[in-house]
């Protein structure tokens, strides 16, 4: 299998212990996670977090929203995992784990 073949697939990642303390910034809470690969580069692998929770600070007109009225919304985000922090990648060769066709598939889930 080539790394480029992983794009669009649900993949299990095992990340190194040294990045564990930085993962919550990206709303990743374990060094083992399932995620959809959105790109492969020399530097690492892009994965999608379809429900990154982000505070909304500006309204549609670009005006700052007062802190007491700010809300959090779920937005689609992409995260670059650098190769040096990836200990292992697993792709399952089963039709149910092939190219994502349904947004309800369990992308970006902590492996339990």
ZIGIWO-V968355 format. One record per residue. N is the residue number from 1. RES is the residue in one small letter. PSI is psi as a letter, one per 40 degrees, with the letter a starting at -180 (999 if undefined). OMEGA is omega in whole degrees, -180 to 180 (* if undefined). Layout:
BEGIN
N_RES_PSI_OMEGA + N_RES_PSI_OMEGA
END
This chain:
BEGIN
1_x_i_176 + 2_x_i_-179 + 3_x_d_-180 + 4_x_d_180 + 5_x_e_-179 + 6_x_e_-178 + 7_x_h_-180 + 8_x_e_-179 + 9_x_i_174 + 10_x_h_-172 + 11_x_i_175 + 12_x_h_178 + 13_x_h_170 + 14_x_h_-177 + 15_x_i_-178 + 16_x_i_-179 + 17_x_d_-175 + 18_x_d_180 + 19_x_e_-173 + 20_x_d_-178 + 21_x_e_180 + 22_x_e_-174 + 23_x_d_-179 + 24_x_d_176 + 25_x_d_-180 + 26_x_e_-178 + 27_x_f_171 + 28_x_h_-172 + 29_x_e_177 + 30_x_i_177 + 31_x_e_175 + 32_x_h_-180 + 33_x_i_172 + 34_x_h_177 + 35_x_i_176 + 36_x_h_178 + 37_x_h_179 + 38_x_e_179 + 39_x_i_177 + 40_x_h_-179 + 41_x_i_177 + 42_x_d_-176 + 43_x_d_-177 + 44_x_a_-176 + 45_x_h_174 + 46_x_h_176 + 47_x_i_-178 + 48_x_h_168 + 49_x_h_-175 + 50_x_e_-176 + 51_x_f_177 + 52_x_h_-178 + 53_x_h_-174 + 54_x_h_176 + 55_x_h_179 + 56_x_h_-174 + 57_x_e_-178 + 58_x_i_176 + 59_x_a_-177 + 60_x_d_-179 + 61_x_e_180 + 62_x_e_179 + 63_x_i_179 + 64_x_h_178 + 65_x_h_178 + 66_x_i_-176 + 67_x_d_-178 + 68_x_e_180 + 69_x_e_180 + 70_x_i_179 + 71_x_i_175 + 72_x_h_178 + 73_x_i_176 + 74_x_h_179 + 75_x_i_176 + 76_x_h_-180 + 77_x_i_176 + 78_x_h_-177 + 79_x_h_177 + 80_x_h_174 + 81_x_h_-180 + 82_x_i_-177 + 83_x_d_-175 + 84_x_e_180 + 85_x_e_-179 + 86_x_h_178 + 87_x_d_-179 + 88_x_i_177 + 89_x_h_177 + 90_x_h_175 + 91_x_h_-179 + 92_x_h_179 + 93_x_g_179 + 94_x_h_-176 + 95_x_d_-180 + 96_x_e_-179 + 97_x_e_-179 + 98_x_a_-174 + 99_x_h_-175 + 100_x_h_178 + 101_x_e_-174 + 102_x_h_-178 + 103_x_e_179 + 104_x_e_177 + 105_x_i_-170 + 106_x_f_178 + 107_x_i_176 + 108_x_f_179 + 109_x_i_174 + 110_x_h_179 + 111_x_h_-179 + 112_x_999_*
END
